[in-house]
Amino acid sequence: MATPTITAAQGGNGPHQEQPLSGLTATAAHYAGWEWLVLRADDRLLLTTNERVSAVELPAAIGAEVQHYLTVRMLAGPVVALPGVPRRWLLLTESADESAPVNLVRLRARGALTHRCGTLVPLPPSRLESGVVTWQVPPSLDGPSLPPFTAVVAAVRAVTETVGLA
């Protein structure tokens, strides 16, 4: 695997202005327009979680219930579908960097992983060993609206309590 390099959006004054961008580079530039720090490593785009964005990784079945819970409350955001078996989803959220440790423990107890503080997570159209990363719920064309991290914690808790995973 090649060393990751930072990919930023090309401005109108850039030296490579006349060269068309490759698919991954163009996608990375689009994500950079949302002020996401995206690294490119071979055929992968990796989002660096930080003070703007975090991710909660869940089994797809629970993720679907959580996403529905958030949608009904008009808090749903973009969701990345990871390839492989079992299927897992990444619910992108506002930053979890300042979250109380109890929230991280609550999520972990319910089979969720929290990606924060500089963790790298794959974004579409990355290719992993198990397949292609896709959008389960794509962000809005004008940029993602991310739910508060605490709303996702509450949704995971509510959904898992109703199915007896508390």
Protein Blocks (a to p, Z undefined) as FASTA:
>chain_A
ZZddddddddfkbmklmpccdfklmmmmmmmmnopacddehjaccddddfkbccddddfk
lmmmmmmmmmmnopaccddddedjddddddddddfklgcfklmmmmmmnopacdeehiac
dddfbdcfkbccddfbdcdfkbpcdddfklmmmmmmmmmmmnopZZ
